[in-house]
């Protein structure tokens, strides 16, 4: 499956429809593939295998964070597994703590990211504790990124479809759109501008990709997403798809 989209020329007005009516049509369709057989067993086995070597990495990171940043070592936040079902997502803490922190991370929050946090985010080592979320059954290796409650409550029809897939550490939307989202939010200098850009540009685009994943999900697609995610982590290659014929 190939997806081509010139994100930079996307009409933000078209993506910003308040009720996302064009998504509701997709969300109510019956074109979604069933969950791949054996996916949950695959998640459990792979998580257990990875925990053997990665527990050493996590131990080292935890010690470094304790020395450089102090407690807490982990960042825990409420995310939604399904409409009406929340869980606590785990990550290594990469930012200076602040009361009432919420919403997407734009330029107005960049000052809070610690030097070690920048490295952990760039290499995605900060997400290793999510192996425990996978073992607990709250997440999968591949799926839509776990959303905030406010997004699910604002767009229940869309998320009722999107969250038929267990939230993932990586996913098709993450693979395609993650760095473009970072560029958009990096230009936002206030919390208000960040939320406006995220709601109008990032969230609609990601939800559409999540619905595409929902229609085509199978174990081969999951393995393709995981492999390309690893390539991006180790090569820092931009994952944005380009139009054919363009450099």
Secondary structure, DSSP 4 states (H G I P E B T S, - for coil): ------GGG--HHHHT-TT-HHHHHHHT-S-PPPPPTTHHHHHHHHHHHHHHHHHHHHHHHHHHHHHHT-S--EEEEEEEEETTEEEEEEEE--B---TT--S---GGGGGGB-HHHHHHHHHTGGGTTHHHHHHHTS-EEESSPPBPHHHHHHSHHHHHHHTTSPPEEE-HHHHHHHHHHHHHHHT--SHHHHHHHIIIIIHHHHHHHHHHHHHH--HHHHHHHHHHHHHHHHH--------TT--
